């Protein structure tokens, strides 16, 4: 898709949104009044969770402006898609610039690029449609500056994320109401408790980024460094994937002996990218594990049925889904995200057991105090290096 400046994008983002909106499955059946009540309760719980999380973690926003400027949006599945497209466009810009430089000028190049962007737009839209049914909540770190979010309907039921100026925003918290209702029904748990429990997890992410001013820029620089290392030659990418998988099925064990890559992303990485991804994996494990620990730490005091919720939710994680769903999860790296919850939580609990919450909070001092990929699995090593 060609922008007003003449730049050709890598993905037809409008087509991606249209494709995802067309393919996304409808959420659970609820009446209009029920939906309105769910949205209102999620907004209340988000506010309540903020104070619970800050008291438990002993983390406060570095700036009142940052805390106020990170909105909480209760969205439906298409709203989640629109919000994530805005974030993707922001973060992949270095790769778009690299691809544009490789293509060079010329009408033929622009025409071929346009065809490729439409095909990629359809592919991205299909992935977003799948993911939009899985996410309960998300702190969208790389959202552009937020315009005022008018309601998605005249009745004002869901928030409608809108793309503001191409300036970095402080992030925004998304709660996907249909997915929350779907899971609480599937688990047969108290819906009011479950909604607060989810908000505790997601609010922890908002607290992490508003209380640690360097964290967003650090992660963004790592992601952009990863993308800058990308090989935009399709032939080279295909050859690297073939060599990595050695005839195995992508996402189903690589070479078949457990030594190959488990996701498409891993298959086409360069050595430099693997090093960067190791650091990103460690910090994401920390953030996800910390949120899980806070959710369970706060839960007993404010969520009466937290033990039942945790047990059923963990069983749901372990049980997984159908074969097609499992293949897609492996291809998209969603299995790795589940491991991040588990590994990160073990790390956080291991550190807190040794040095307490204040000792653990030294992890937020600077990028140098973040755990390495090895330290995520060895809390004592991190304590020895950072706390002494």
C-alpha positions as CSV (number, residue, x, y, z in Angstrom):
1,X,0.0,0.0,0.0
2,X,1.4,3.4,-1.0
3,X,1.3,6.1,1.5
4,X,0.7,9.8,0.9
5,X,4.5,10.3,0.8
6,X,4.9,7.7,-1.9
7,X,6.4,5.1,0.4
8,X,5.4,1.5,-0.3
9,X,4.6,-0.4,2.9
10,X,5.6,-4.1,3.5
11,X,2.0,-5.0,4.5
12,X,-1.3,-3.6,3.2
13,X,-2.5,-2.9,6.8
14,X,-6.0,-1.8,5.8
15,X,-6.4,-5.1,4.0
16,X,-5.0,-7.0,7.0
17,X,-7.7,-5.3,9.2
18,X,-10.4,-6.0,6.7
19,X,-9.3,-9.7,6.4
20,X,-9.1,-10.2,10.1
21,X,-12.5,-8.6,10.7
22,X,-14.1,-10.8,8.1
23,X,-12.5,-14.0,9.4
24,X,-12.7,-13.5,13.1
25,X,-15.2,-15.8,14.9
26,X,-18.0,-14.2,16.9
27,X,-17.7,-14.1,20.6
28,X,-20.0,-15.8,23.1
29,X,-23.7,-14.9,23.0
30,X,-24.7,-12.2,25.5
31,X,-27.5,-9.8,25.6
32,X,-26.8,-6.1,25.1
33,X,-27.4,-5.4,28.8
34,X,-25.1,-8.2,29.8
35,X,-22.4,-7.0,27.5
36,X,-22.7,-3.4,28.9
37,X,-22.4,-4.8,32.4
38,X,-19.3,-6.8,31.6
39,X,-17.6,-3.8,30.0
40,X,-18.4,-1.5,33.0
41,X,-17.2,-4.1,35.5
42,X,-13.9,-4.6,33.6
43,X,-13.3,-0.8,33.7
44,X,-14.0,-0.8,37.4
45,X,-11.7,-3.7,38.0
46,X,-8.9,-2.2,36.0
47,X,-9.0,0.9,38.4
48,X,-9.2,-1.3,41.5
49,X,-6.4,-3.6,40.3
50,X,-4.0,-0.6,39.8
51,X,-3.8,0.2,43.5
52,X,-3.6,-3.5,44.5
53,X,-0.7,-4.1,42.2
54,X,1.2,-1.0,43.2
55,X,0.9,-1.8,46.8
56,X,2.1,-5.4,46.4
57,X,5.0,-4.7,44.0
58,X,6.0,-1.4,45.7
59,X,6.4,0.1,42.3
60,X,5.0,3.6,41.5
61,X,4.8,5.4,38.2
62,X,7.8,7.5,37.5
63,X,5.5,10.3,36.2
64,X,1.9,11.1,36.9
65,X,1.6,12.1,33.3
66,X,2.7,8.6,32.2
67,X,0.2,6.9,34.5
68,X,-2.7,9.1,33.3
69,X,-1.7,8.8,29.6
70,X,-1.8,5.0,29.4
71,X,-5.5,4.4,28.8
72,X,-7.5,1.3,29.6
73,X,-9.5,0.2,26.6
74,X,-12.2,-2.5,26.8
75,X,-12.4,-3.9,23.2
76,X,-14.1,-6.6,21.2
77,X,-12.1,-8.9,18.9
78,X,-12.0,-6.5,15.9
79,X,-11.0,-3.7,18.2
80,X,-8.0,-5.8,19.4
81,X,-7.1,-6.3,15.8
82,X,-7.1,-2.6,15.0
83,X,-5.1,-1.8,18.1
84,X,-2.4,-4.3,17.3
85,X,-2.1,-3.2,13.7
86,X,-1.3,0.3,14.9
87,X,1.4,-1.1,17.2
88,X,2.9,-3.4,14.4
89,X,3.1,-0.5,12.0
90,X,5.2,1.4,14.6
91,X,7.6,-1.4,15.5
92,X,8.3,-2.8,12.0
93,X,9.2,0.5,10.4
94,X,13.0,-0.3,10.3
95,X,12.3,-3.4,8.3
96,X,9.9,-1.5,6.0
97,X,12.7,1.0,5.4
98,X,15.2,-1.7,4.6
99,X,12.8,-3.4,2.2
100,X,12.1,-0.1,0.5
101,X,15.8,0.6,0.0
102,X,16.3,-2.9,-1.5
103,X,13.5,-2.5,-4.0
104,X,14.6,0.9,-5.3
105,X,12.6,3.2,-7.6
106,X,10.6,2.2,-10.6
107,X,7.0,1.6,-11.6
108,X,7.5,-2.1,-12.1
109,X,9.0,-2.4,-8.6
110,X,6.1,-0.5,-7.1
111,X,3.6,-2.7,-8.9
112,X,5.3,-6.0,-7.7
113,X,5.6,-4.5,-4.3
114,X,1.9,-3.7,-4.2
115,X,1.0,-7.3,-5.1
116,X,3.3,-8.6,-2.3
117,X,1.8,-6.2,0.2
118,X,-1.7,-7.3,-0.5
119,X,-0.7,-11.0,-0.2
120,X,1.0,-10.2,3.1
121,X,-1.9,-8.2,4.2
122,X,-4.2,-11.2,3.8
123,X,-1.7,-13.5,5.6
124,X,-1.3,-11.0,8.5
125,X,-5.1,-10.6,8.7
126,X,-5.6,-14.4,9.0
127,X,-3.1,-14.6,11.8
128,X,-4.6,-11.7,13.7
129,X,-8.1,-13.2,13.3
130,X,-6.8,-16.4,15.0
131,X,-5.0,-14.5,17.8
132,X,-7.9,-12.2,18.5
133,X,-9.8,-15.1,19.9
134,X,-7.0,-16.1,22.3
135,X,-6.0,-12.9,24.1
136,X,-7.7,-12.0,27.3
137,X,-5.8,-8.8,27.9
138,X,-2.6,-7.1,26.7
139,X,-0.5,-4.1,27.5
140,X,0.3,-2.8,24.1
141,X,3.8,-1.4,24.6
142,X,4.4,0.1,21.1
143,X,1.1,1.8,20.5
144,X,1.4,5.2,18.7
145,X,0.1,8.3,20.3
146,X,-3.5,7.7,21.2
147,X,-6.3,9.9,19.7
148,X,-9.4,10.2,21.8
149,X,-11.2,6.9,21.6
150,X,-14.8,7.3,20.6
151,X,-17.2,4.4,21.3
152,X,-17.4,1.6,18.7
153,X,-21.2,2.0,18.6
154,X,-23.8,4.6,19.3
155,X,-24.6,2.8,22.6
156,X,-21.0,3.2,23.7
157,X,-20.3,-0.4,24.4
158,X,-16.7,-1.0,23.3
159,X,-13.8,1.4,23.0
160,X,-12.5,1.9,19.5
161,X,-8.7,2.3,19.4
162,X,-7.6,4.9,16.8
163,X,-4.2,5.6,15.4
164,X,-2.9,9.0,16.4
165,X,0.2,10.8,15.1
166,X,3.2,8.7,14.2
167,X,4.8,9.5,17.6
168,X,5.7,7.0,20.3
169,X,2.9,6.7,22.9
170,X,3.3,5.5,26.5
171,X,1.3,2.4,25.7
172,X,-2.2,1.3,26.5
173,X,-3.9,-1.5,28.3
174,X,-6.4,-3.6,26.3
175,X,-9.0,-5.9,27.9
176,X,-10.8,-8.2,25.3
177,X,-14.2,-8.6,26.8
178,X,-15.6,-11.4,24.6
179,X,-12.6,-13.6,25.3
180,X,-12.8,-13.0,29.0
181,X,-16.4,-14.0,29.1
182,X,-15.7,-17.1,26.9
183,X,-13.0,-18.4,29.2
184,X,-14.9,-17.7,32.5
185,X,-17.8,-19.7,31.1
186,X,-15.6,-22.5,29.8
187,X,-13.9,-22.8,33.2
188,X,-17.2,-22.4,35.1
189,X,-15.7,-20.0,37.6
190,X,-17.1,-17.0,39.4
191,X,-17.2,-14.3,36.6
192,X,-16.7,-11.3,38.9
193,X,-13.6,-12.9,40.5
194,X,-12.2,-14.0,37.2
195,X,-12.5,-10.6,35.7
196,X,-10.6,-9.0,38.6
197,X,-8.0,-11.8,38.4
198,X,-7.3,-11.1,34.7
199,X,-7.1,-7.3,35.4
200,X,-4.5,-7.9,38.1
201,X,-2.2,-9.6,35.6
202,X,-2.6,-7.0,32.9
203,X,-2.4,-4.1,35.3
204,X,1.0,-5.5,36.5
205,X,2.3,-5.0,32.9
206,X,1.0,-1.4,32.9
207,X,2.8,-0.8,36.2
208,X,6.0,-2.3,34.9
209,X,6.2,0.1,32.0
210,X,5.0,3.3,33.8
211,X,7.2,2.7,36.9
212,X,10.4,1.8,34.9
213,X,10.9,4.7,32.5
214,X,13.7,3.1,30.4
215,X,12.0,-0.3,29.9
216,X,9.9,0.6,26.8
217,X,12.8,2.2,24.9
218,X,15.1,-0.7,25.9
219,X,12.7,-3.4,24.5
220,X,11.9,-1.3,21.4
221,X,15.7,-0.9,20.6
222,X,16.2,-4.7,21.0
223,X,13.2,-5.4,18.7
224,X,14.4,-2.9,16.1
225,X,18.0,-4.3,16.3
226,X,16.4,-7.7,15.6
227,X,14.5,-6.4,12.6
228,X,17.6,-4.5,11.3
229,X,19.4,-7.9,11.1
230,X,16.7,-9.4,9.0
231,X,17.6,-10.8,5.6
232,X,15.0,-9.4,3.2
233,X,16.0,-11.7,0.4
234,X,13.2,-14.3,0.1
235,X,15.6,-16.9,-1.5
236,X,18.0,-16.6,1.4
237,X,15.2,-16.9,4.0
238,X,13.8,-20.0,2.2
239,X,17.2,-21.7,2.1
240,X,17.8,-21.0,5.7
241,X,14.5,-22.5,6.7
242,X,15.2,-25.6,4.6
243,X,18.5,-26.1,6.2
244,X,17.2,-25.5,9.7
245,X,14.2,-27.9,9.4
246,X,16.1,-30.5,7.3
247,X,12.9,-31.8,5.8
248,X,10.9,-31.7,9.0
249,X,7.6,-30.1,9.4
250,X,7.8,-26.5,10.6
251,X,6.4,-26.1,14.1
252,X,6.3,-29.9,14.7
253,X,9.8,-30.6,16.0
254,X,12.0,-29.4,13.1
255,X,14.3,-32.3,12.2
256,X,12.4,-34.7,14.3
257,X,15.1,-35.1,17.0
258,X,14.1,-32.0,19.0
259,X,17.2,-30.1,17.9
260,X,15.6,-28.1,15.2
261,X,13.6,-24.8,15.4
262,X,10.1,-25.0,16.7
263,X,8.7,-21.9,15.0
264,X,8.9,-20.2,11.7
265,X,10.6,-17.3,13.3
266,X,13.4,-19.4,14.7
267,X,14.0,-21.1,11.3
268,X,15.0,-17.9,9.5
269,X,17.1,-16.2,12.2
270,X,20.7,-15.2,11.8
271,X,23.2,-15.8,14.6
272,X,23.0,-12.1,15.6
273,X,19.2,-12.4,15.7
274,X,19.4,-15.4,18.0
275,X,21.6,-13.5,20.4
276,X,19.1,-10.6,20.5
277,X,16.2,-12.9,20.8
278,X,17.8,-14.6,23.8
279,X,17.9,-11.3,25.6
280,X,14.3,-10.5,24.6
281,X,13.1,-13.9,25.7
282,X,14.7,-13.3,29.1
283,X,13.1,-10.0,29.6
284,X,9.7,-11.2,28.4
285,X,9.9,-14.2,30.7
286,X,10.6,-11.8,33.6
287,X,7.6,-9.5,32.7
288,X,5.2,-12.4,32.3
289,X,6.4,-14.3,35.3
290,X,6.3,-11.2,37.5
291,X,2.7,-10.6,36.4
292,X,1.7,-14.2,37.3
293,X,3.4,-13.9,40.7
294,X,1.7,-10.6,41.4
295,X,-1.7,-12.0,40.3
296,X,-1.4,-14.9,42.7
297,X,0.1,-12.8,45.5
298,X,-2.7,-10.2,45.5
299,X,-5.4,-12.7,44.6
300,X,-6.1,-14.4,48.0
301,X,-6.9,-11.0,49.6
302,X,-9.2,-9.7,46.9
303,X,-10.3,-12.7,44.8
304,X,-12.2,-15.2,47.1
305,X,-12.1,-18.0,44.5
306,X,-8.5,-17.5,43.3
307,X,-7.4,-21.0,44.2
308,X,-10.2,-22.6,42.1
309,X,-9.5,-20.1,39.2
310,X,-5.8,-20.8,39.2
311,X,-6.2,-24.6,39.2
312,X,-8.8,-24.6,36.4
313,X,-6.9,-22.1,34.4
314,X,-3.6,-24.0,34.7
315,X,-5.5,-27.2,33.7
316,X,-6.7,-25.4,30.6
317,X,-3.2,-24.3,29.7
318,X,-1.9,-27.9,30.1
319,X,-4.8,-29.4,28.2
320,X,-4.3,-27.3,25.1
321,X,-6.6,-27.6,22.2
322,X,-7.3,-29.5,19.0
323,X,-4.5,-30.6,16.6
324,X,-5.0,-27.7,14.2
325,X,-5.0,-25.2,17.1
326,X,-1.8,-26.8,18.5
327,X,0.0,-26.6,15.1
328,X,-0.9,-22.9,14.8
329,X,0.3,-22.3,18.3
330,X,3.7,-23.9,17.6
331,X,4.1,-22.0,14.3
332,X,3.3,-18.7,15.9
333,X,5.5,-19.3,19.0
334,X,2.5,-19.3,21.4
335,X,4.0,-22.4,23.2
336,X,7.1,-20.4,23.9
337,X,4.9,-17.7,25.6
338,X,3.4,-20.3,27.9
339,X,6.9,-21.3,28.9
340,X,7.7,-17.7,29.6
341,X,5.0,-17.6,32.2
342,X,6.3,-20.7,33.9
343,X,10.0,-19.9,33.7
344,X,9.6,-16.3,34.7
345,X,7.4,-17.1,37.7
346,X,10.0,-19.6,39.0
347,X,12.7,-16.9,38.6
348,X,10.7,-14.2,40.4
349,X,9.7,-16.5,43.3
350,X,13.3,-17.8,43.6
351,X,14.7,-14.3,43.9
352,X,12.0,-13.0,46.3
353,X,12.5,-16.1,48.5
354,X,16.2,-15.2,48.7
355,X,16.2,-11.4,49.0
356,X,12.6,-10.2,49.4
357,X,10.5,-8.0,47.2
358,X,12.9,-5.0,47.6
359,X,15.9,-7.0,46.6
360,X,14.0,-8.3,43.6
361,X,13.0,-4.8,42.6
362,X,16.7,-4.1,41.8
363,X,15.9,-5.9,38.6
364,X,14.3,-2.6,37.4
365,X,17.5,-0.5,38.0
366,X,18.9,-0.6,34.4
367,X,19.2,-2.9,31.4
368,X,22.3,-4.3,33.0
369,X,20.3,-5.7,36.0
370,X,17.8,-7.6,33.9
371,X,18.3,-11.4,34.0
372,X,20.1,-13.1,31.2
373,X,18.5,-16.1,29.5
374,X,20.6,-18.4,31.7
375,X,19.8,-16.6,34.9
376,X,16.1,-17.0,34.2
377,X,16.7,-20.6,35.0
378,X,19.1,-19.8,37.9
379,X,17.8,-17.2,40.3
380,X,20.7,-17.7,42.6
381,X,23.1,-16.6,39.9
382,X,21.2,-13.4,39.3
383,X,21.1,-12.7,43.0
384,X,24.9,-13.2,43.3
385,X,25.6,-10.9,40.3
386,X,23.2,-8.1,41.1
387,X,22.4,-8.1,44.8
388,X,25.6,-9.7,46.1
